[in-house]
Amino acid sequence: MTAAVCLVDTSMGNLRSVARSLERAGASVTVTDEPSVIASADRLVVPGQGHFADCARVFAGPIGEAVRAHIARERPYLGICLGMQVLFEGSEEAPGAAGLGVFAGQVRRFAPDAPDPDDPTRRRKVPHMGWNEVRGDHPMLPADDWFFFVHSYRCVPEDASLTVGVADYGEPFCAAVARGRVLAVQFHPEKSQRAGAEVLRAFVEDRWS
């Protein structure tokens, strides 16, 4: 039986690219912003590229309540980029804009004055854009594989045990978090070729253990 996945329409990022990648992983995809469909979905994917304030605005009402209800029912959730960041309480990108608060912690900006990881004589570029190795410890994540990132901010969970994937960009940062049937990643699986396809396939196939 084909796995059914609900892809939340946040009006941010390339939804069609994520949908196609999920379909290639074996899913039947419904793209929607309807709260009742989101709350009752078998599997939920929240992608997003853009500004935290815009994402927080989308989730400030019924859509956010539906996402919380889905997670509270312990149904599978995959957050991608902003879909990871919005799980936390807030972000330096948009002071005063509230995230979903599923996890305690904040989203912090990379300091641009840190040394470039490839050339210590230069300052690192922000945003962090390109391929980076993720050291993972979760059934959904290929161990020590490479993924594609585009971001200026990274999640800082209060509970360090949430972190299941770490990458380095001048300093270690949280690249993936998980708890129960929630997995969220800062990288873009839909842009990460073989490794990204494996993450999506694991999600579609419910490889939680």
N, C-alpha and C positions, 0 to 999 in steps of 0.2 A: 504493500500500500504506500502511495506517495505521501511523504510528510507534508503537512500543511504549515506554512509559515506566514505570519502577519508582519508586514513591513510598514512601520509607522511613517506616514507622510509628514515630515517636518518642514517641507518646502525648502530644505537646505541640503546641498550636496547632490550628487548624481544618483538618485534613487534607482534609475533604470539599470545602472551598472551593478549596483548591489543586488537588485532583483535577478538580473541575468546570472550573476555568479551563484546565487542561491539555487536557481533553477538547474544550473549545471551540476550542483552538488546533490541534486535529486529532490528538491522541494517544489511544492506547488505554492506559488507566492500570491498573496493578496496585499495590494498597496492601499492603505486606508488612513484616514484621520478620524474615523468614527469611533467614539469612546466605547460603545457597547461591543463592537467587534474586537477592539484592542483588549478589553478586560477579559473576554472569554476565549481569546486565542489559545491554540495549543502551544505555539512557539512564537515568541515576539522578538523582532529585531529592530533596534533603534539606531539608525545611522545619523550622520550629520557633519557638515563642514560649515564653518562660518563663525559668527560671534556668539559668545555664551549668552548675552542678553537676549538675542533673538530666540535661542533655544529655550531659555528659561521662560520666555513669554508664551511659547507654544505649550509648555508643560504647566503653566500657572493655573489652568482651569481643569475642565473635565478630562482632557487627554492625559494630564499628569496623574489625576486620580485613577484613571483606568490603568495606567502603567503600574502604579503602586498596587492596585488590586491584583493585577496579573502576577506581580512578584510575590505578594502576600499569599497567593494560592500555590506558591512553589512550582510554578510552571516555567519552562526554560525561557531565559532572556539573554540576548546577545546585544551588547552596546558597542558601537563603533565610533571612535573619535569623540565627538560631542555627546554621543550616546553613552559613552563612559563618563565623561566629565559631569553630565547633568545628574548622575546618581549621587553626587556629593552635595554638600550644603551650599557652596558658593564658589565664586572664582574671582581672582584679582582682575580678570578681564572686564568684569562688570560688577563693581562694588554695589551691594544692595540688592542685586538680582538673586533670587533664591533658586537653588537646585532642588531636586526631588528629596534630598535628605535621606535617601535609602542607606547611605553610608556616611559616617562622621568623617569630616575632613574637608580640605579646601583644594582648589585648583590654583597652582602657582605658576608665574611666568618664569621661563628660563632667563637667568641673568645674562645679558649680552656681553658683559665684560669678562666672562670666564674664558680660560684658554681654549682655543680650538683643539678638539681631540686629535686632529690630523696634523696640526702644526702649532706647537705650544708658543711660538713666537707671535702668533696672531690671535685675535679675539674670535670666539665662535660666532657663527651666524645664527640669527634668530629671525624667522622660524627655522626649526630643525626640519630639513626636508631631504628625503632620500632613504636609502636602505640602511638598516641597522640590525645587528644580531640581538635576539631576545633569548635570554636564558630563562626557560620556562619550567614550571613544576605543576602541571595540571593535565588531566587526561585529554583535554580539548586542544592542548598546545603541543606542537612538535617540539621536542627538546632541542634547544640551542640552534634555532633556525633564523633565517633572515626575512624581515618584513619591511614594508614601505611606510614611511611616516611623513606627515605634513602637519606640523603643529608648533605653536609658540608657548603653550602651557602644558603642564603635566599635573596629574593628580597626586596629592599627598594625603593618603589615608591616615587617620588617627590610629587605627588598628593595623599594625604592620603585617598581621597574619592574612589580611585581605590580598596582599600582593603575591601574585603567582607568576609574574613575568617581569624581568628587569632588563633594561637596556642602558647603555652608557652614551652620554653626549656631553663630554667634559666632566660629567659626574653621573653616578647611577641614578636612574629615575624609574618610576613605576610605569611599566608598559602594559600590564594586565592585572585585573583584580577578579576575584571569584569568591562566592559564598553560596552554598546550597546549589540552586540551579540557575544562578546568575553568573555570567561571564561577560566581562567588558574589557575591550582592548583599545589602546591609543593608536595603534597602527591601522592600516586599511587592508583587510583581508582581500577585498575585491581588486586591489592593485598589487597584491603580493604574490602573484603567480602560483607556483606549486604549493608553497607553504601556506598561503592564504586560503587556497582551495581546500587544503586539508583541514583547516580550522572550521570552515563553513560546513564541510562534509561531516565532521565530528559533531557539530551542533545539530545538523539535520538528522543525524543518526542517533542522537541522544547518548553520546559516549561520556557520561558524567562520572563514570567510575571504571 
